[in-house]
């Protein structure tokens, strides 16, 4: 990267830094609207964390690509991710008082 390009990146990040969380939200919201492959993911994710879902898909893509010996592509990874039942349906936590929750048997030291 040239020194001018490095300076441009540094200056851009300096402008975004005070509102980094908001800027990241705008970036990912636009990413899921603009990328046709990611549009497949939005309905399956619902109101859950899209960034986490995107990260999960990227990991799934990596695993599929390793198995295939070549890059399978984002669209194929999303389709496989959804076909395998991901993201898993959210489940409500058990309606038990804390005292009734099972305790793991851990060795004592």
N, C-alpha and C positions, 0 to 999 in steps of 0.2 A: 504494500500500500504506500502510495506516495506521501510525502510530508503534508501536502495540501489536503489530501483525502483524510489523513489522520486528524488534522486540525478541524476539518469539517465535521467529522464524527464526534470529536470532543466537544465542539461548540454546540452541536445539535443535542447531545446528551445533557449538557449544562443547561440548556433551555428547558428541557423536559423534566429534569431532576426534581424541581420543586413540586411537580404534580405527577410524579412517576406512576402512582397507582391509577390515577384517572387516565393517563395516557395509555397504559397497558390495557385498561378496560376498553377504551376506544379502539385500540389496535385489534384486539381479539374479537370484539363485536363486529368490526368491519371485515376481518378475515373470514369469519363464519358466514357473512353475507356474500362476499365477493367470490370466494373460492367455490366453484361448482361441486368439487368433491366433498368439501366440508358441509355443504348444504344437506347432504345425505345424513350426516351425523346429528344435526340440530334436533330433528323431531324425536330421535331415539333418546337423546340426553334429557329433553324436557327442561325442567328448571334447575337441573344439577349443574355443577361446575364445568363449563365448556372447556376451560383451559386444561383441567385434569383429564377430560375425555380426549382432548387432542393429544395430550401427552401419552395416554394409554394407547391410542391409535398408532402413534409414532413408534412406540415400543413393539406393538403387534406387527407393524410393517417391518421393523428390523428383524424380528424373529422369523417372519415368513420369508423375507429376502435371504436370510442366512440359510434357511432350509432349502430354498430354491436355487441358491448359488448366484442370484442376480437380484437387482432391485425390482420388486414386484409393483411398485407404484402406489401412490397414496389412495387412489380410488379403489383398487383391488384390496388394499389393506382394510379400508373402511367397510367394504362389502363383506369381507371375511369376518371382521370384528363383529359386525351386526348379525351375520348369519350364525355365528357361534353363540349368540344370545347376550352379547355385551352391548351396552353396560348392563350389569345385573340389576334386576328390579330392586328398588329400595324396599327395605323391610323395616317395619316399626320395631323399636326395641321391645323386649318382653315387658309385660305389665306386671312386674314382680317387685315387691319391696326389696331393698338392698340386702336385707338379712336372708332372703330366700334364694339369692343368686348363687350358683355353684362356685365353689372355691377350688382352684387347682391344687392337686396334691404336690407340694414342692418339698424337696428334701430339706431337712433342717441342718443347719451348720453348727 
